[in-house]
Amino acid sequence: MGRKIVIAGNWKMNKTRPDAEKLIKELVPYAEKATCETVICVPYTNLETAVEITKGTKIKVGAENCHFKSSGAFTGEISAEMLKEIGVEYVVIGHSERRQYFNETDLTVNRRTKAALKVGLKPIICVGELLAEREDGITEDVVELQTVAAYTGLTADDVKNTIIAYEPVWAIGTGKTATDEQAEEVCAFIRKIIANKYGSEIADGLTVQYGGSMNPKNAAGLLAKENIDGGLIGGASLKAEDFAVLLQAGGAGNAC
Ligand code: 13P
């Protein structure tokens, strides 16, 4: 199959600089052994430290958001150019916490995705339904709308530089994971949406991650599924020993 398996930590608003330094140094040897791609998405204040410490290692650094404009009067925002300039390679776009607390919309997700791609950053685009939406039986409708919106105006070459993360909102930080089958079903559905738009070759090459309470206990089962090509991990990315287990599971899952 040859899809890239990517295990990405999303630290969210955690870790002061000394704590970040310690964790990254602990992660380096685990990442060396890993056969999947290892990414850590860290708060802006830790990005330079992370880039510095990971130079010459197998860990790639990502940010947790970027603005869609390259510069201007946007107090408190950081542009994709600024991230690229300091050596960041990935950026999380449209995380449900940004949709929920910071008025992120499908339109701004699309604009941020384009801004990231324009400067050569790889966006990790997050989609996923709320609990009420799953209970209403509209998971696929929600995920399709979010996915189609995020990829609007992207070329096939753009798609090759994206990752999409299926993160059911009800599973984030709740300890309630989607079952392997639930996660696989939606990840396969996302691949089908991409195949309809860009053809099966592009869709087959796209890394589709699962995120939502992925942890050392459940990772192997999720990652063994055919359409789950890695994880976007919150809580379990904050401890080196936990994240190490996920890296191992990533290597043992599908072919990297
Ligand atoms: P948890 O792994 O803490 O549930 O967070 C998942 C997530 O939101 C990753 O982006």
Residues whose N, C-alpha, C, O or C-beta is under 5 A from the ligand:
A	BS01	13P	N10 A171 I172 G173 T174 G211 G212 S213 M214 L232 I233 G234 G235 A236
